[in-house]
Amino acid sequence: MAELRHSGKIAIVTGAAIGNGKAIAELLAREGAHVIIADLDEAKETVDSIAQIKSAGDAISIQTDITDEKQVDALIGKVKSKFGRIDILVNNAGLYEEEPFDLLSFEKWKNMLEINLNGLFLMSKASIPIMKSNNFGRIINMSSNTIWLGTPYLVHYVTTKMGIIGFTRALASEVGQFGITVNAITVGLTATQRPAGSRLAQGNILEHLLPPQAIHRAETPEDLAGIVSFLASVESSIITGQTINVDGGVARH
Ligand SMILES: NC(=O)c1ccc[n+]([C@@H]2O[C@H](COP(=O)([O-])OP(=O)(O)OC[C@H]3O[C@@H](n4cnc5c(N)ncnc54)[C@H](O)[C@@H]3O)[C@@H](O)[C@H]2O)c1
């Protein structure tokens, strides 16, 4: 049998208990990776579904709060001692929350930065020394197409998702010499279980959302997994510091 795209690779996917992260973890495993799911919740559903995939890699769930430095260090320590390497890090865990700027409290602002930026920083910071020691690494950061659209009631969220683009570009130029690439994906509104995605899945905002899209159907988590898999592969070795927009081709005005 031909070797799978990610055979023998060690991949960490944050926030993969549900939603986009779950679909990403499933595809990486289907393509041969050993997947470690770092989520606040136990990722039983994802681990079980990966176990059903024949001739795939495998998955384990290590409950981790990515905003807690000690928990992140413990996670990376476990991965290092079990596998000795980290090839792929998908910084997917994130918080989405709508709030008009007038009502946006400093607490909510800080909490958004904590999860969407500090968590991504801690995970990248802890993983990169191990990637460097193997002269290979793929970091993929999940941003949002709201950064191009200027969507209202999301100032705190959009700020963090634009911050991810700056993080991606600057970090890429420091780690490229070690065989590590860093890229971002700006995700369109996707039919996931929660929070905005659940409304999309119910269909009551589709009529407003779909007309400006070139592709007239709702985006699904599986639509994202393929591009993540490509950016995680050896085939993408010359692509770094980039942001790829995956949103069905929403027209920007
Ligand atoms: N779904 C969409 O419409 C959409 C659109 C644009 C961007 N995105 C981005 O895609 C990513 C995934 O989105 P989703 O809709 O699947 O999210 P989701 O809310 O369905 O799932 C997020 C997961 O992250 C986990 N998580 C949250 N905080 C955590 C923490 N501190 N430590 C560890 N895990 C934590 C949650 O437990 C959950 O399993 C996010 O970064 C999100 O901003 C999603």
The ligand as an SDF file (V2000), in Angstrom:
LIG
                    3D

 44 48  0  0  0  0  0  0  0  0999 V2000
  -17.0700   28.0200   13.0870 N   0  0  0  0  0  0  0  0  0  0  0  0
  -16.9040   29.1490   12.4060 C   0  0  0  0  0  0  0  0  0  0  0  0
  -17.8320   29.6660   11.7870 O   0  0  0  0  0  0  0  0  0  0  0  0
  -15.5470   29.8150   12.3660 C   0  0  0  0  0  0  0  0  0  0  0  0
  -15.3610   30.9170   11.5150 C   0  0  0  0  0  0  0  0  0  0  0  0
  -14.1190   31.5300   11.4800 C   0  0  0  0  0  0  0  0  0  0  0  0
  -13.0730   31.0540   12.2600 C   0  0  0  0  0  0  0  0  0  0  0  0
  -13.2810   29.9910   13.0590 N   0  0  0  0  0  0  0  0  0  0  0  0
  -12.1640   29.5570   13.9050 C   0  0  0  0  0  0  0  0  0  0  0  0
  -11.9720   28.1520   13.8170 O   0  0  0  0  0  0  0  0  0  0  0  0
  -11.5430   27.6640   15.0970 C   0  0  0  0  0  0  0  0  0  0  0  0
  -12.4780   26.5460   15.5500 C   0  0  0  0  0  0  0  0  0  0  0  0
  -13.7990   27.0300   15.4870 O   0  0  0  0  0  0  0  0  0  0  0  0
  -15.0460   26.1280   15.8980 P   0  0  0  0  0  0  0  0  0  0  0  0
  -16.2530   26.8220   15.3980 O   0  0  0  0  0  0  0  0  0  0  0  0
  -14.7950   24.7130   15.5440 O   0  0  0  0  0  0  0  0  0  0  0  0
  -14.9970   26.3290   17.4890 O   0  0  0  0  0  0  0  0  0  0  0  0
  -15.8500   25.6050   18.6390 P   0  0  0  0  0  0  0  0  0  0  0  0
  -16.2780   26.6730   19.5950 O   0  0  0  0  0  0  0  0  0  0  0  0
  -16.8780   24.7230   18.0410 O   0  0  0  0  0  0  0  0  0  0  0  0
  -14.7440   24.6830   19.3330 O   0  0  0  0  0  0  0  0  0  0  0  0
  -13.6570   25.2580   19.9360 C   0  0  0  0  0  0  0  0  0  0  0  0
  -12.9490   24.1960   20.7490 C   0  0  0  0  0  0  0  0  0  0  0  0
  -11.8490   24.8450   21.4210 O   0  0  0  0  0  0  0  0  0  0  0  0
  -11.8400   24.4130   22.7610 C   0  0  0  0  0  0  0  0  0  0  0  0
  -11.2400   25.4350   23.6070 N   0  0  0  0  0  0  0  0  0  0  0  0
  -11.7300   26.6600   23.9260 C   0  0  0  0  0  0  0  0  0  0  0  0
  -10.9180   27.2830   24.7880 N   0  0  0  0  0  0  0  0  0  0  0  0
   -9.8830   26.4520   25.0270 C   0  0  0  0  0  0  0  0  0  0  0  0
   -8.7340   26.5020   25.8460 C   0  0  0  0  0  0  0  0  0  0  0  0
   -8.4850   27.5690   26.6190 N   0  0  0  0  0  0  0  0  0  0  0  0
   -7.8930   25.4540   25.8470 N   0  0  0  0  0  0  0  0  0  0  0  0
   -8.1360   24.3530   25.0860 C   0  0  0  0  0  0  0  0  0  0  0  0
   -9.2200   24.2370   24.3060 N   0  0  0  0  0  0  0  0  0  0  0  0
  -10.0830   25.2710   24.2750 C   0  0  0  0  0  0  0  0  0  0  0  0
  -13.2980   24.1600   23.1260 C   0  0  0  0  0  0  0  0  0  0  0  0
  -13.4120   23.2830   24.2420 O   0  0  0  0  0  0  0  0  0  0  0  0
  -13.8330   23.5710   21.8300 C   0  0  0  0  0  0  0  0  0  0  0  0
  -13.7050   22.1610   21.8050 O   0  0  0  0  0  0  0  0  0  0  0  0
  -11.5250   28.8580   16.0400 C   0  0  0  0  0  0  0  0  0  0  0  0
  -10.2230   29.3940   16.1150 O   0  0  0  0  0  0  0  0  0  0  0  0
  -12.4550   29.8300   15.3600 C   0  0  0  0  0  0  0  0  0  0  0  0
  -12.2060   31.1840   15.6860 O   0  0  0  0  0  0  0  0  0  0  0  0
  -14.4900   29.3540   13.1580 C   0  0  0  0  0  0  0  0  0  0  0  0
  1  2  1  0
  2  3  2  0
  2  4  1  0
  4  5  1  0
  4 44  2  0
  5  6  2  0
  6  7  1  0
  7  8  2  0
  8  9  1  0
  8 44  1  0
  9 10  1  0
  9 42  1  0
 10 11  1  0
 11 12  1  0
 11 40  1  0
 12 13  1  0
 13 14  1  0
 14 15  2  0
 14 16  1  0
 14 17  1  0
 17 18  1  0
 18 19  2  0
 18 20  1  0
 18 21  1  0
 21 22  1  0
 22 23  1  0
 23 24  1  0
 23 38  1  0
 24 25  1  0
 25 26  1  0
 25 36  1  0
 26 27  1  0
 26 35  1  0
 27 28  2  0
 28 29  1  0
 29 30  1  0
 29 35  2  0
 30 31  1  0
 30 32  2  0
 32 33  1  0
 33 34  2  0
 34 35  1  0
 36 37  1  0
 36 38  1  0
 38 39  1  0
 40 41  1  0
 40 42  1  0
 42 43  1  0
M  CHG  2   8   1  16  -1
M  END
$$$$
